[in-house]
């Protein structure tokens, strides 16, 4: 469910659905594995990324909030 939310966040960020023609130079660029530490234990996630590396996910931030 978290990976689905992350994918939706990337779609919103890029402005187009997967499989559509990209309107600009930025595009989907695979995923990066990460581990989410939770109350029920560690959960392995595949976080989608964009080519430009400009997306800062809100659902699962890349760095913990201070």
Biopython code that builds the backbone (N, CA, C, O; Angstrom):
import numpy as np
from Bio.PDB.StructureBuilder import StructureBuilder

atoms = [
    (1, "UNK", "N", (0.820, -1.178, 0.000)),
    (1, "UNK", "CA", (0.000, 0.000, 0.000)),
    (1, "UNK", "C", (0.880, 1.264, 0.000)),
    (1, "UNK", "O", (0.553, 2.245, -0.668)),
    (2, "UNK", "N", (1.968, 1.239, 0.731)),
    (2, "UNK", "CA", (2.859, 2.408, 0.783)),
    (2, "UNK", "C", (3.508, 2.631, -0.581)),
    (2, "UNK", "O", (3.639, 3.774, -1.021)),
    (3, "UNK", "N", (3.919, 1.550, -1.258)),
    (3, "UNK", "CA", (4.531, 1.690, -2.576)),
    (3, "UNK", "C", (3.534, 2.262, -3.589)),
    (3, "UNK", "O", (3.924, 3.018, -4.479)),
    (4, "UNK", "N", (2.257, 1.908, -3.460)),
    (4, "UNK", "CA", (1.220, 2.461, -4.339)),
    (4, "UNK", "C", (1.080, 3.962, -4.108)),
    (4, "UNK", "O", (0.949, 4.730, -5.061)),
    (5, "UNK", "N", (1.107, 4.378, -2.850)),
    (5, "UNK", "CA", (1.027, 5.808, -2.526)),
    (5, "UNK", "C", (2.251, 6.553, -3.061)),
    (5, "UNK", "O", (2.125, 7.674, -3.555)),
    (6, "UNK", "N", (3.433, 5.940, -2.966)),
    (6, "UNK", "CA", (4.645, 6.566, -3.496)),
    (6, "UNK", "C", (4.581, 6.705, -5.016)),
    (6, "UNK", "O", (5.003, 7.722, -5.566)),
    (7, "UNK", "N", (4.054, 5.686, -5.692)),
    (7, "UNK", "CA", (3.913, 5.748, -7.148)),
    (7, "UNK", "C", (2.934, 6.854, -7.543)),
    (7, "UNK", "O", (3.165, 7.568, -8.519)),
    (8, "UNK", "N", (1.841, 6.996, -6.788)),
    (8, "UNK", "CA", (0.868, 8.058, -7.062)),
    (8, "UNK", "C", (1.494, 9.430, -6.843)),
    (8, "UNK", "O", (1.215, 10.375, -7.580)),
    (9, "UNK", "N", (2.337, 9.528, -5.832)),
    (9, "UNK", "CA", (3.023, 10.790, -5.561)),
    (9, "UNK", "C", (3.954, 11.158, -6.724)),
    (9, "UNK", "O", (4.029, 12.324, -7.111)),
    (10, "UNK", "N", (4.653, 10.180, -7.274)),
    (10, "UNK", "CA", (5.530, 10.440, -8.414)),
    (10, "UNK", "C", (4.712, 10.840, -9.642)),
    (10, "UNK", "O", (5.108, 11.737, -10.387)),
    (11, "UNK", "N", (3.579, 10.180, -9.853)),
    (11, "UNK", "CA", (2.715, 10.536, -10.980)),
    (11, "UNK", "C", (2.255, 11.980, -10.862)),
    (11, "UNK", "O", (2.270, 12.720, -11.846)),
    (12, "UNK", "N", (1.849, 12.383, -9.671)),
    (12, "UNK", "CA", (1.425, 13.768, -9.443)),
    (12, "UNK", "C", (2.594, 14.727, -9.691)),
    (12, "UNK", "O", (2.416, 15.779, -10.306)),
    (13, "UNK", "N", (3.764, 14.371, -9.223)),
    (13, "UNK", "CA", (4.959, 15.210, -9.366)),
    (13, "UNK", "C", (5.329, 15.405, -10.838)),
    (13, "UNK", "O", (5.632, 16.518, -11.269)),
    (14, "UNK", "N", (5.300, 14.303, -11.609)),
    (14, "UNK", "CA", (5.699, 14.369, -13.018)),
    (14, "UNK", "C", (4.602, 14.939, -13.906)),
    (14, "UNK", "O", (4.887, 15.533, -14.946)),
    (15, "UNK", "N", (3.341, 14.759, -13.495)),
    (15, "UNK", "CA", (2.234, 15.312, -14.270)),
    (15, "UNK", "C", (1.712, 14.425, -15.376)),
    (15, "UNK", "O", (0.994, 14.896, -16.259)),
    (16, "UNK", "N", (2.062, 13.137, -15.347)),
    (16, "UNK", "CA", (1.523, 12.210, -16.338)),
    (16, "UNK", "C", (1.511, 10.792, -15.775)),
    (16, "UNK", "O", (2.299, 10.447, -14.895)),
    (17, "UNK", "N", (0.597, 9.982, -16.305)),
    (17, "UNK", "CA", (0.428, 8.600, -15.861)),
    (17, "UNK", "C", (1.506, 7.704, -16.474)),
    (17, "UNK", "O", (2.048, 8.017, -17.534)),
    (18, "UNK", "N", (1.818, 6.578, -15.800)),
    (18, "UNK", "CA", (2.749, 5.621, -16.407)),
    (18, "UNK", "C", (2.221, 5.161, -17.765)),
    (18, "UNK", "O", (1.026, 4.902, -17.905)),
    (19, "UNK", "N", (3.083, 5.059, -18.748)),
    (19, "UNK", "CA", (2.697, 4.622, -20.074)),
    (19, "UNK", "C", (2.307, 5.750, -21.009)),
    (19, "UNK", "O", (2.226, 5.543, -22.220)),
    (20, "UNK", "N", (2.063, 6.938, -20.475)),
    (20, "UNK", "CA", (1.751, 8.090, -21.321)),
    (20, "UNK", "C", (3.050, 8.735, -21.798)),
    (20, "UNK", "O", (4.118, 8.516, -21.226)),
    (21, "UNK", "N", (2.939, 9.524, -22.845)),
    (21, "UNK", "CA", (4.094, 10.266, -23.356)),
    (21, "UNK", "C", (4.446, 11.347, -22.345)),
    (21, "UNK", "O", (3.584, 12.111, -21.911)),
    (22, "UNK", "N", (5.710, 11.404, -21.977)),
    (22, "UNK", "CA", (6.131, 12.394, -20.992)),
    (22, "UNK", "C", (6.118, 13.793, -21.594)),
    (22, "UNK", "O", (6.613, 13.993, -22.702)),
    (23, "UNK", "N", (5.555, 14.764, -20.873)),
    (23, "UNK", "CA", (5.455, 16.119, -21.394)),
    (23, "UNK", "C", (6.757, 16.922, -21.300)),
    (23, "UNK", "O", (6.896, 17.932, -21.989)),
    (24, "UNK", "N", (7.688, 16.508, -20.488)),
    (24, "UNK", "CA", (8.929, 17.265, -20.307)),
    (24, "UNK", "C", (10.132, 16.340, -20.342)),
    (24, "UNK", "O", (10.038, 15.213, -20.828)),
    (25, "UNK", "N", (11.244, 16.802, -19.837)),
    (25, "UNK", "CA", (12.470, 16.013, -19.872)),
    (25, "UNK", "C", (12.594, 15.064, -18.678)),
    (25, "UNK", "O", (13.365, 14.106, -18.732)),
    (26, "UNK", "N", (11.847, 15.316, -17.604)),
    (26, "UNK", "CA", (11.921, 14.449, -16.436)),
    (26, "UNK", "C", (11.019, 13.239, -16.651)),
    (26, "UNK", "O", (9.943, 13.357, -17.238)),
    (27, "UNK", "N", (11.458, 12.077, -16.176)),
    (27, "UNK", "CA", (10.704, 10.842, -16.384)),
    (27, "UNK", "C", (10.932, 9.882, -15.224)),
    (27, "UNK", "O", (11.804, 10.095, -14.382)),
    (28, "UNK", "N", (10.142, 8.835, -15.199)),
    (28, "UNK", "CA", (10.337, 7.776, -14.203)),
    (28, "UNK", "C", (11.682, 7.119, -14.468)),
    (28, "UNK", "O", (12.105, 6.989, -15.617)),
    (29, "UNK", "N", (12.354, 6.704, -13.394)),
    (29, "UNK", "CA", (13.683, 6.115, -13.544)),
    (29, "UNK", "C", (13.887, 4.980, -12.559)),
    (29, "UNK", "O", (14.867, 4.959, -11.813)),
    (30, "UNK", "N", (12.957, 4.038, -12.562)),
    (30, "UNK", "CA", (13.109, 2.867, -11.715)),
    (30, "UNK", "C", (12.794, 3.133, -10.262)),
    (30, "UNK", "O", (12.042, 4.050, -9.932)),
    (31, "UNK", "N", (13.380, 2.318, -9.390)),
    (31, "UNK", "CA", (13.131, 2.420, -7.957)),
    (31, "UNK", "C", (14.440, 2.312, -7.184)),
    (31, "UNK", "O", (15.460, 1.858, -7.702)),
    (32, "UNK", "N", (14.377, 2.738, -5.949)),
    (32, "UNK", "CA", (15.489, 2.602, -5.020)),
    (32, "UNK", "C", (14.987, 1.829, -3.808)),
    (32, "UNK", "O", (13.969, 2.200, -3.224)),
    (33, "UNK", "N", (15.678, 0.767, -3.419)),
    (33, "UNK", "CA", (15.235, 0.023, -2.231)),
    (33, "UNK", "C", (15.542, 0.816, -0.962)),
    (33, "UNK", "O", (16.574, 1.478, -0.853)),
    (34, "UNK", "N", (14.626, 0.731, -0.021)),
    (34, "UNK", "CA", (14.827, 1.370, 1.279)),
    (34, "UNK", "C", (14.103, 0.557, 2.335)),
    (34, "UNK", "O", (13.229, -0.248, 2.013)),
    (35, "UNK", "N", (14.457, 0.760, 3.571)),
    (35, "UNK", "CA", (13.810, 0.055, 4.679)),
    (35, "UNK", "C", (13.090, 1.064, 5.545)),
    (35, "UNK", "O", (13.670, 2.058, 5.983)),
    (36, "UNK", "N", (11.820, 0.797, 5.787)),
    (36, "UNK", "CA", (10.993, 1.627, 6.654)),
    (36, "UNK", "C", (10.927, 0.943, 8.010)),
    (36, "UNK", "O", (10.482, -0.201, 8.108)),
    (37, "UNK", "N", (11.362, 1.629, 9.050)),
    (37, "UNK", "CA", (11.323, 1.082, 10.400)),
    (37, "UNK", "C", (9.983, 1.448, 11.014)),
    (37, "UNK", "O", (9.643, 2.626, 11.122)),
    (38, "UNK", "N", (9.217, 0.431, 11.419)),
    (38, "UNK", "CA", (7.880, 0.673, 11.964)),
    (38, "UNK", "C", (7.708, -0.066, 13.286)),
    (38, "UNK", "O", (8.589, -0.805, 13.724)),
    (39, "UNK", "N", (6.552, 0.151, 13.912)),
    (39, "UNK", "CA", (6.248, -0.515, 15.177)),
    (39, "UNK", "C", (6.128, -2.027, 15.019)),
    (39, "UNK", "O", (6.333, -2.770, 15.978)),
    (40, "UNK", "N", (5.795, -2.486, 13.812)),
    (40, "UNK", "CA", (5.639, -3.924, 13.585)),
    (40, "UNK", "C", (6.908, -4.552, 13.011)),
    (40, "UNK", "O", (6.920, -5.740, 12.689)),
    (41, "UNK", "N", (7.955, -3.776, 12.883)),
    (41, "UNK", "CA", (9.222, -4.274, 12.369)),
    (41, "UNK", "C", (9.645, -3.527, 11.115)),
    (41, "UNK", "O", (8.987, -2.582, 10.682)),
    (42, "UNK", "N", (10.739, -3.965, 10.550)),
    (42, "UNK", "CA", (11.269, -3.335, 9.338)),
    (42, "UNK", "C", (10.497, -3.816, 8.118)),
    (42, "UNK", "O", (10.189, -5.001, 7.984)),
    (43, "UNK", "N", (10.190, -2.866, 7.225)),
    (43, "UNK", "CA", (9.469, -3.167, 5.994)),
    (43, "UNK", "C", (10.329, -2.694, 4.829)),
    (43, "UNK", "O", (10.730, -1.532, 4.769)),
    (44, "UNK", "N", (10.602, -3.598, 3.918)),
    (44, "UNK", "CA", (11.410, -3.277, 2.738)),
    (44, "UNK", "C", (10.504, -2.657, 1.674)),
    (44, "UNK", "O", (9.460, -3.220, 1.347)),
    (45, "UNK", "N", (10.897, -1.500, 1.130)),
    (45, "UNK", "CA", (10.116, -0.790, 0.123)),
    (45, "UNK", "C", (10.955, -0.523, -1.116)),
    (45, "UNK", "O", (12.178, -0.402, -1.040)),
    (46, "UNK", "N", (10.285, -0.433, -2.255)),
    (46, "UNK", "CA", (10.897, 0.020, -3.497)),
    (46, "UNK", "C", (10.330, 1.409, -3.772)),
    (46, "UNK", "O", (9.172, 1.539, -4.169)),
    (47, "UNK", "N", (11.132, 2.438, -3.565)),
    (47, "UNK", "CA", (10.695, 3.824, -3.714)),
    (47, "UNK", "C", (10.967, 4.276, -5.143)),
    (47, "UNK", "O", (12.115, 4.260, -5.588)),
    (48, "UNK", "N", (9.907, 4.688, -5.878)),
    (48, "UNK", "CA", (10.118, 5.143, -7.255)),
    (48, "UNK", "C", (10.919, 6.441, -7.280)),
    (48, "UNK", "O", (10.848, 7.249, -6.354)),
    (49, "UNK", "N", (11.680, 6.627, -8.354)),
    (49, "UNK", "CA", (12.481, 7.840, -8.472)),
    (49, "UNK", "C", (12.305, 8.460, -9.854)),
    (49, "UNK", "O", (11.880, 7.802, -10.803)),
    (50, "UNK", "N", (12.641, 9.733, -9.941)),
    (50, "UNK", "CA", (12.590, 10.435, -11.220)),
    (50, "UNK", "C", (14.009, 10.690, -11.710)),
    (50, "UNK", "O", (14.946, 10.749, -10.913)),
    (51, "UNK", "N", (14.163, 10.842, -13.019)),
    (51, "UNK", "CA", (15.492, 11.028, -13.609)),
    (51, "UNK", "C", (16.238, 12.221, -13.056)),
    (51, "UNK", "O", (17.442, 12.154, -12.806)),
    (52, "UNK", "N", (15.521, 13.313, -12.867)),
    (52, "UNK", "CA", (16.175, 14.534, -12.392)),
    (52, "UNK", "C", (16.520, 14.463, -10.905)),
    (52, "UNK", "O", (17.305, 15.270, -10.407)),
    (53, "UNK", "N", (15.930, 13.493, -10.195)),
    (53, "UNK", "CA", (16.197, 13.364, -8.767)),
    (53, "UNK", "C", (15.620, 14.494, -7.945)),
    (53, "UNK", "O", (16.155, 14.828, -6.887)),
    (54, "UNK", "N", (14.525, 15.095, -8.419)),
    (54, "UNK", "CA", (13.950, 16.258, -7.750)),
    (54, "UNK", "C", (12.780, 15.934, -6.830)),
    (54, "UNK", "O", (12.382, 16.773, -6.022)),
    (55, "UNK", "N", (12.221, 14.722, -6.939)),
    (55, "UNK", "CA", (11.092, 14.357, -6.082)),
    (55, "UNK", "C", (11.573, 14.089, -4.661)),
    (55, "UNK", "O", (12.478, 13.282, -4.451)),
    (56, "UNK", "N", (10.982, 14.751, -3.707)),
    (56, "UNK", "CA", (11.232, 14.493, -2.285)),
    (56, "UNK", "C", (9.928, 13.931, -1.731)),
    (56, "UNK", "O", (9.017, 14.693, -1.410)),
    (57, "UNK", "N", (9.824, 12.596, -1.613)),
    (57, "UNK", "CA", (8.572, 11.973, -1.193)),
    (57, "UNK", "C", (8.085, 12.493, 0.157)),
    (57, "UNK", "O", (8.874, 12.745, 1.068)),
    (58, "UNK", "N", (6.762, 12.648, 0.261)),
    (58, "UNK", "CA", (6.128, 13.074, 1.503)),
    (58, "UNK", "C", (5.656, 11.839, 2.269)),
    (58, "UNK", "O", (5.725, 11.801, 3.497)),
    (59, "UNK", "N", (5.174, 10.827, 1.539)),
    (59, "UNK", "CA", (4.649, 9.609, 2.155)),
    (59, "UNK", "C", (5.712, 8.930, 2.997)),
    (59, "UNK", "O", (5.460, 8.571, 4.147)),
    (60, "UNK", "N", (6.909, 8.750, 2.429)),
    (60, "UNK", "CA", (8.052, 8.188, 3.139)),
    (60, "UNK", "C", (9.243, 9.080, 2.829)),
    (60, "UNK", "O", (9.931, 8.874, 1.829)),
    (61, "UNK", "N", (9.493, 10.079, 3.686)),
    (61, "UNK", "CA", (10.619, 11.006, 3.422)),
    (61, "UNK", "C", (11.942, 10.260, 3.344)),
    (61, "UNK", "O", (12.137, 9.249, 4.018)),
    (62, "UNK", "N", (12.848, 10.767, 2.517)),
    (62, "UNK", "CA", (14.147, 10.119, 2.377)),
    (62, "UNK", "C", (15.022, 10.346, 3.605)),
    (62, "UNK", "O", (15.933, 9.561, 3.872)),
    (63, "UNK", "N", (14.756, 11.398, 4.340)),
    (63, "UNK", "CA", (15.477, 11.663, 5.594)),
    (63, "UNK", "C", (14.456, 11.931, 6.693)),
    (63, "UNK", "O", (13.426, 12.555, 6.434)),
    (64, "UNK", "N", (14.718, 11.477, 7.899)),
    (64, "UNK", "CA", (13.765, 11.719, 8.982)),
    (64, "UNK", "C", (13.611, 13.202, 9.294)),
    (64, "UNK", "O", (14.562, 13.976, 9.187)),
    (65, "UNK", "N", (12.407, 13.579, 9.680)),
    (65, "UNK", "CA", (12.152, 14.974, 10.070)),
    (65, "UNK", "C", (12.885, 15.274, 11.366)),
    (65, "UNK", "O", (12.965, 14.423, 12.251)),
    (66, "UNK", "N", (13.417, 16.475, 11.478)),
    (66, "UNK", "CA", (14.171, 16.861, 12.682)),
    (66, "UNK", "C", (13.245, 17.316, 13.784)),
    (66, "UNK", "O", (13.705, 17.676, 14.867)),
]
sb = StructureBuilder()
sb.init_structure("model")
sb.init_model(0)
sb.init_chain("A")
sb.init_seg("    ")
for serial, (resi, resn, name, xyz) in enumerate(atoms, 1):
    if name == "N":
        sb.init_residue(resn, " ", resi, " ")
    sb.init_atom(name, np.array(xyz, "f"), 0.0, 1.0, " ", f" {name:<3s}", serial, name[0])
structure = sb.get_structure()
